[in-house]
Amino acid sequence: MYNNKVEICGVNTSKLVVLKESKKIELLKKMKEGDMKARDELISGNLKLVLSVIKKFTGRGENLDDLFQVGCIGLIKAIDNFDTDHNVRFSTYAVPMIIGEIRRYLRDNNSVRVSRSLRDTAYKAMQAKERLMSANQKEPSVEEIAKELDMKRTDVVMALESIVEPISLYEPVYSDGGDTIYVMDQIGDKNDDNNWVDEIVLKQAIVKLSEREKKILSLRFIVGRTQMEVANEIGISQAQVSRLEKGALDRVKKQI
């Protein structure tokens, strides 16, 4: 899978097992009761998840064994902090933790120097992000991180952008039983320093729309369909499409 490399850090990746979600929850509950064998089984049963994530960081000259070890640290943090009382898939919680650990490693080994104050802000933002994830069992928004630190949103975004390489907003990282996870927290634009900040806000505004509104905007402005074509596909009138489209765009504009 990785240049025909089967063994990473002494682990034969071709023989790794994948745990079902129900088994993960069972083991997590046992671990919370003090069963360390359950913890070990959880780690070994999620190593393929780590492999799926580090695949996105290959091609940068980094040693795969190093990336795998760092990814495992993120996995262990996720296992130790996951709350089974929240209705969230373990992979949905773990993937950002693994990504964050790898990014910290790449950041600390980056030859490009970042100012001390900007780096300190970024460290605080990452710590606040992990605290919020642990408390809420979901990825926090930029606004939530900024509020936690009592800072401006733009300052937080600029600090985080300064220490990581840009990743596509819509790049899929991992898919677990149809539940695809995307890297959607880093955007860059060389032409306009403000565009990437605005695009993060746009993404968060769109997330708040209904599924029907998202589909209409996608068909209209990404696929390029007419309102009549959208109406026929969804099964509503053109007037309804026009009304829903206008309402969705108005709400997005207000968010921005």
Stockholm file with secondary structure:
# STOCKHOLM 1.0

chainA/1-256         MYNNKVEICGVNTSKLVVLKESKKIELLKKMKEGDMKARDELISGNLKLVLSVIKKFTGRGENLDDLFQVGCIGLIKAIDNFDTDHNVRFSTYAVPMIIGEIRRYLRDNNSVRVSRSLRDTAYKAMQAKERLMSANQKEPSVEEIAKELDMKRTDVVMALESIVEPISLYEPVYSDGGDTIYVMDQIGDKNDDNNWVDEIVLKQAIVKLSEREKKILSLRFIVGRTQMEVANEIGISQAQVSRLEKGALDRVKKQI
#=GR chainA/1-256 SS CBTTBCEETTEEGGGCCCCCHHHHHHHHHHHHTTCHHHHHHHHHTTHHHHHHHHGGGCSSSCCHHHHHHHHHHHHHHHHHHCCTTSSCCHHHHHHHHHHHHHHHHHHHTCSSCCCHHHHHHHHHHHHHHHHHHHHHSSCCCHHHHHHHHTCCHHHHHHHHHTTSCCCCTTEEEEEETTEEEEECSCCCCSSCTTHHHHHHHHHHHHHTSCHHHHHHHHIIIIICCCHHHHHHHHTSCHHHHHHHHHHHHHHHHHHC
#=GC SS_cons         CBTTBCEETTEEGGGCCCCCHHHHHHHHHHHHTTCHHHHHHHHHTTHHHHHHHHGGGCSSSCCHHHHHHHHHHHHHHHHHHCCTTSSCCHHHHHHHHHHHHHHHHHHHTCSSCCCHHHHHHHHHHHHHHHHHHHHHSSCCCHHHHHHHHTCCHHHHHHHHHTTSCCCCTTEEEEEETTEEEEECSCCCCSSCTTHHHHHHHHHHHHHTSCHHHHHHHHIIIIICCCHHHHHHHHTSCHHHHHHHHHHHHHHHHHHC
//
